[in-house]
Amino acid sequence: MQEIIVDHVSLQIKNAKLLSDINLTLHSGKVYGLRGRNGSGKTVLMKCICGFMRPTEGKVTVNGKVIHKDMDFLPSAGIIIEEPGFFPNYSGFKNLKILAGIQNRITDAKIRETMELVGLDSTMKKPVGKYSLGMRQRLGIAQAMMEDPNVLILDEPTNGLDEDGVEWFRQFILEQKEKGKLILLASHSREDIEMLSDEVYFMEKGVLTK
């Protein structure tokens, strides 16, 4: 079981208050939805949870361990925040193989299996720089899930997906929930959030409400 606690987290950069006293508890086997306009603080909150940004006040704990004290980053997490960054001159498979080499936990066969699962041809030589937005998004989802993480942090994961892709993604999220994953999902799509989420939160000017 995973438990993430966001405890009185605030973040201020110069005179800008990006997050204001955020409190949130997340558990395995649930999907948590985040809604809000651009610039409302959704992405910043996700970056703090992942350990990519350090709060100026408060803390984020994972199973009792504090990020930036007991660990640098959120462990066992598949993450999409903003548009995934890939090497544009390499194929999708080669990009994922390079990323998988950081942890060295999974085989080439697992990478290929994951690519096929998200609807990509793992043998295709086309460089990622020539992928459509939807294909890059699918590759980003493959990158997030290929090591079978316990937590998924997904910021606008359906951006660029066509109708079939969105339908596939919704089914995928429900399957991951059934497997006991902890999922935090931010989307502009009210339908995605309401259909998939067990709990829905709203961000406005760095303030989180339910």
Contacts in CASP RR format, 6 or more apart in sequence:
PFRMAT RR
TARGET T0000
AUTHOR 0000-0000-0000
METHOD contacts of the structure
MODEL  1
MQEIIVDHVSLQIKNAKLLSDINLTLHSGKVYGLRGRNGSGKTVLMKCIC
GFMRPTEGKVTVNGKVIHKDMDFLPSAGIIIEEPGFFPNYSGFKNLKILA
GIQNRITDAKIRETMELVGLDSTMKKPVGKYSLGMRQRLGIAQAMMEDPN
VLILDEPTNGLDEDGVEWFRQFILEQKEKGKLILLASHSREDIEMLSDEV
YFMEKGVLTK
1 27 0 8 1.000
1 28 0 8 1.000
2 26 0 8 1.000
2 27 0 8 1.000
2 28 0 8 1.000
2 62 0 8 1.000
2 63 0 8 1.000
2 76 0 8 1.000
2 150 0 8 1.000
2 151 0 8 1.000
2 182 0 8 1.000
3 25 0 8 1.000
3 26 0 8 1.000
3 27 0 8 1.000
3 28 0 8 1.000
3 62 0 8 1.000
3 63 0 8 1.000
3 64 0 8 1.000
4 24 0 8 1.000
4 25 0 8 1.000
4 26 0 8 1.000
4 49 0 8 1.000
4 60 0 8 1.000
4 61 0 8 1.000
4 62 0 8 1.000
4 74 0 8 1.000
4 151 0 8 1.000
4 182 0 8 1.000
5 24 0 8 1.000
5 25 0 8 1.000
5 26 0 8 1.000
5 60 0 8 1.000
5 61 0 8 1.000
5 64 0 8 1.000
6 22 0 8 1.000
6 23 0 8 1.000
6 24 0 8 1.000
6 25 0 8 1.000
6 26 0 8 1.000
6 45 0 8 1.000
6 48 0 8 1.000
6 49 0 8 1.000
6 60 0 8 1.000
7 23 0 8 1.000
7 58 0 8 1.000
7 59 0 8 1.000
7 60 0 8 1.000
7 61 0 8 1.000
8 21 0 8 1.000
8 22 0 8 1.000
8 23 0 8 1.000
8 57 0 8 1.000
8 58 0 8 1.000
8 59 0 8 1.000
9 19 0 8 1.000
9 21 0 8 1.000
9 22 0 8 1.000
9 23 0 8 1.000
9 45 0 8 1.000
9 48 0 8 1.000
9 55 0 8 1.000
9 57 0 8 1.000
9 58 0 8 1.000
9 59 0 8 1.000
9 60 0 8 1.000
10 17 0 8 1.000
10 19 0 8 1.000
10 20 0 8 1.000
10 21 0 8 1.000
10 22 0 8 1.000
10 55 0 8 1.000
10 56 0 8 1.000
10 57 0 8 1.000
10 58 0 8 1.000
11 17 0 8 1.000
11 18 0 8 1.000
11 19 0 8 1.000
11 44 0 8 1.000
11 48 0 8 1.000
11 53 0 8 1.000
11 55 0 8 1.000
11 56 0 8 1.000
11 57 0 8 1.000
12 18 0 8 1.000
12 56 0 8 1.000
17 206 0 8 1.000
18 41 0 8 1.000
18 44 0 8 1.000
18 206 0 8 1.000
19 41 0 8 1.000
19 44 0 8 1.000
19 45 0 8 1.000
19 48 0 8 1.000
19 55 0 8 1.000
19 206 0 8 1.000
20 205 0 8 1.000
20 206 0 8 1.000
20 207 0 8 1.000
21 57 0 8 1.000
21 207 0 8 1.000
22 45 0 8 1.000
22 206 0 8 1.000
22 208 0 8 1.000
23 208 0 8 1.000
24 32 0 8 1.000
24 201 0 8 1.000
24 208 0 8 1.000
26 32 0 8 1.000
26 182 0 8 1.000
26 184 0 8 1.000
27 182 0 8 1.000
28 150 0 8 1.000
28 180 0 8 1.000
28 181 0 8 1.000
28 182 0 8 1.000
29 177 0 8 1.000
29 180 0 8 1.000
29 181 0 8 1.000
29 182 0 8 1.000
29 183 0 8 1.000
30 177 0 8 1.000
30 182 0 8 1.000
30 183 0 8 1.000
30 198 0 8 1.000
30 199 0 8 1.000
31 173 0 8 1.000
31 177 0 8 1.000
31 183 0 8 1.000
31 185 0 8 1.000
31 196 0 8 1.000
31 197 0 8 1.000
31 198 0 8 1.000
32 183 0 8 1.000
32 184 0 8 1.000
32 185 0 8 1.000
32 197 0 8 1.000
32 198 0 8 1.000
32 199 0 8 1.000
32 200 0 8 1.000
32 201 0 8 1.000
33 184 0 8 1.000
33 185 0 8 1.000
33 186 0 8 1.000
33 187 0 8 1.000
33 193 0 8 1.000
33 196 0 8 1.000
33 197 0 8 1.000
33 199 0 8 1.000
33 200 0 8 1.000
33 201 0 8 1.000
34 42 0 8 1.000
34 45 0 8 1.000
34 46 0 8 1.000
34 184 0 8 1.000
34 185 0 8 1.000
34 186 0 8 1.000
34 187 0 8 1.000
34 193 0 8 1.000
34 200 0 8 1.000
34 201 0 8 1.000
34 202 0 8 1.000
34 203 0 8 1.000
35 42 0 8 1.000
35 186 0 8 1.000
35 187 0 8 1.000
35 188 0 8 1.000
35 190 0 8 1.000
35 193 0 8 1.000
35 200 0 8 1.000
35 201 0 8 1.000
35 202 0 8 1.000
35 203 0 8 1.000
36 42 0 8 1.000
36 186 0 8 1.000
36 188 0 8 1.000
36 202 0 8 1.000
36 203 0 8 1.000
36 204 0 8 1.000
37 204 0 8 1.000
40 203 0 8 1.000
40 204 0 8 1.000
40 205 0 8 1.000
40 206 0 8 1.000
41 203 0 8 1.000
41 205 0 8 1.000
41 206 0 8 1.000
42 155 0 8 1.000
42 186 0 8 1.000
42 203 0 8 1.000
43 81 0 8 1.000
43 82 0 8 1.000
43 155 0 8 1.000
43 186 0 8 1.000
44 53 0 8 1.000
44 206 0 8 1.000
45 203 0 8 1.000
45 206 0 8 1.000
45 208 0 8 1.000
46 81 0 8 1.000
46 153 0 8 1.000
46 155 0 8 1.000
46 184 0 8 1.000
46 186 0 8 1.000
47 53 0 8 1.000
47 81 0 8 1.000
48 54 0 8 1.000
48 55 0 8 1.000
48 60 0 8 1.000
49 60 0 8 1.000
49 67 0 8 1.000
49 74 0 8 1.000
49 153 0 8 1.000
49 184 0 8 1.000
50 73 0 8 1.000
50 74 0 8 1.000
50 77 0 8 1.000
50 79 0 8 1.000
50 81 0 8 1.000
50 153 0 8 1.000
51 60 0 8 1.000
51 67 0 8 1.000
51 68 0 8 1.000
51 72 0 8 1.000
51 73 0 8 1.000
51 74 0 8 1.000
52 73 0 8 1.000
52 81 0 8 1.000
54 68 0 8 1.000
59 66 0 8 1.000
59 67 0 8 1.000
59 68 0 8 1.000
59 69 0 8 1.000
60 66 0 8 1.000
60 67 0 8 1.000
60 68 0 8 1.000
60 74 0 8 1.000
61 67 0 8 1.000
62 71 0 8 1.000
62 74 0 8 1.000
62 75 0 8 1.000
65 71 0 8 1.000
67 73 0 8 1.000
67 74 0 8 1.000
74 151 0 8 1.000
74 153 0 8 1.000
75 150 0 8 1.000
76 149 0 8 1.000
76 150 0 8 1.000
76 151 0 8 1.000
77 149 0 8 1.000
77 150 0 8 1.000
77 151 0 8 1.000
77 152 0 8 1.000
77 153 0 8 1.000
78 143 0 8 1.000
78 144 0 8 1.000
78 145 0 8 1.000
78 147 0 8 1.000
78 149 0 8 1.000
78 151 0 8 1.000
78 152 0 8 1.000
78 153 0 8 1.000
79 144 0 8 1.000
79 152 0 8 1.000
79 153 0 8 1.000
79 154 0 8 1.000
80 140 0 8 1.000
80 141 0 8 1.000
80 143 0 8 1.000
80 144 0 8 1.000
80 153 0 8 1.000
80 154 0 8 1.000
80 155 0 8 1.000
80 156 0 8 1.000
80 157 0 8 1.000
81 153 0 8 1.000
81 155 0 8 1.000
82 155 0 8 1.000
83 136 0 8 1.000
83 159 0 8 1.000
84 136 0 8 1.000
84 137 0 8 1.000
84 139 0 8 1.000
84 140 0 8 1.000
84 143 0 8 1.000
86 92 0 8 1.000
86 95 0 8 1.000
86 128 0 8 1.000
86 129 0 8 1.000
86 136 0 8 1.000
86 139 0 8 1.000
86 140 0 8 1.000
87 94 0 8 1.000
87 95 0 8 1.000
87 98 0 8 1.000
87 128 0 8 1.000
88 127 0 8 1.000
88 128 0 8 1.000
88 129 0 8 1.000
89 127 0 8 1.000
89 128 0 8 1.000
89 129 0 8 1.000
90 98 0 8 1.000
90 127 0 8 1.000
90 128 0 8 1.000
91 124 0 8 1.000
91 125 0 8 1.000
91 126 0 8 1.000
91 127 0 8 1.000
91 128 0 8 1.000
92 115 0 8 1.000
92 120 0 8 1.000
92 122 0 8 1.000
92 124 0 8 1.000
92 128 0 8 1.000
92 131 0 8 1.000
92 139 0 8 1.000
93 111 0 8 1.000
93 112 0 8 1.000
93 115 0 8 1.000
93 122 0 8 1.000
93 123 0 8 1.000
93 124 0 8 1.000
95 128 0 8 1.000
95 139 0 8 1.000
95 143 0 8 1.000
96 111 0 8 1.000
96 114 0 8 1.000
96 115 0 8 1.000
96 139 0 8 1.000
96 142 0 8 1.000
96 143 0 8 1.000
96 146 0 8 1.000
97 108 0 8 1.000
97 111 0 8 1.000
99 143 0 8 1.000
100 106 0 8 1.000
100 111 0 8 1.000
100 146 0 8 1.000
100 147 0 8 1.000
103 147 0 8 1.000
105 147 0 8 1.000
106 146 0 8 1.000
106 147 0 8 1.000
110 146 0 8 1.000
111 122 0 8 1.000
111 142 0 8 1.000
111 146 0 8 1.000
112 122 0 8 1.000
112 123 0 8 1.000
114 142 0 8 1.000
114 145 0 8 1.000
114 146 0 8 1.000
115 121 0 8 1.000
115 122 0 8 1.000
115 139 0 8 1.000
115 142 0 8 1.000
116 122 0 8 1.000
117 142 0 8 1.000
118 138 0 8 1.000
118 139 0 8 1.000
118 141 0 8 1.000
118 142 0 8 1.000
118 145 0 8 1.000
118 168 0 8 1.000
118 172 0 8 1.000
119 138 0 8 1.000
119 168 0 8 1.000
120 135 0 8 1.000
120 138 0 8 1.000
120 139 0 8 1.000
120 142 0 8 1.000
128 136 0 8 1.000
128 139 0 8 1.000
129 136 0 8 1.000
131 139 0 8 1.000
132 160 0 8 1.000
133 159 0 8 1.000
133 160 0 8 1.000
134 160 0 8 1.000
134 161 0 8 1.000
134 162 0 8 1.000
134 165 0 8 1.000
137 157 0 8 1.000
137 158 0 8 1.000
137 159 0 8 1.000
137 160 0 8 1.000
137 161 0 8 1.000
138 161 0 8 1.000
138 165 0 8 1.000
141 154 0 8 1.000
141 157 0 8 1.000
141 169 0 8 1.000
141 172 0 8 1.000
144 152 0 8 1.000
144 154 0 8 1.000
145 152 0 8 1.000
145 176 0 8 1.000
149 181 0 8 1.000
150 181 0 8 1.000
150 182 0 8 1.000
151 181 0 8 1.000
151 182 0 8 1.000
151 183 0 8 1.000
151 184 0 8 1.000
152 176 0 8 1.000
152 181 0 8 1.000
152 182 0 8 1.000
152 183 0 8 1.000
152 184 0 8 1.000
152 185 0 8 1.000
153 184 0 8 1.000
154 183 0 8 1.000
154 184 0 8 1.000
154 185 0 8 1.000
154 186 0 8 1.000
155 186 0 8 1.000
156 186 0 8 1.000
156 187 0 8 1.000
156 188 0 8 1.000
157 169 0 8 1.000
157 185 0 8 1.000
157 187 0 8 1.000
158 165 0 8 1.000
158 166 0 8 1.000
158 169 0 8 1.000
158 187 0 8 1.000
158 189 0 8 1.000
158 192 0 8 1.000
161 168 0 8 1.000
161 169 0 8 1.000
166 189 0 8 1.000
166 192 0 8 1.000
170 192 0 8 1.000
170 195 0 8 1.000
170 196 0 8 1.000
173 183 0 8 1.000
173 185 0 8 1.000
173 196 0 8 1.000
174 196 0 8 1.000
176 183 0 8 1.000
177 183 0 8 1.000
185 192 0 8 1.000
185 193 0 8 1.000
185 196 0 8 1.000
185 197 0 8 1.000
187 193 0 8 1.000
193 200 0 8 1.000
194 200 0 8 1.000
199 210 0 8 1.000
200 210 0 8 1.000
201 208 0 8 1.000
201 209 0 8 1.000
201 210 0 8 1.000
202 208 0 8 1.000
202 209 0 8 1.000
202 210 0 8 1.000
END
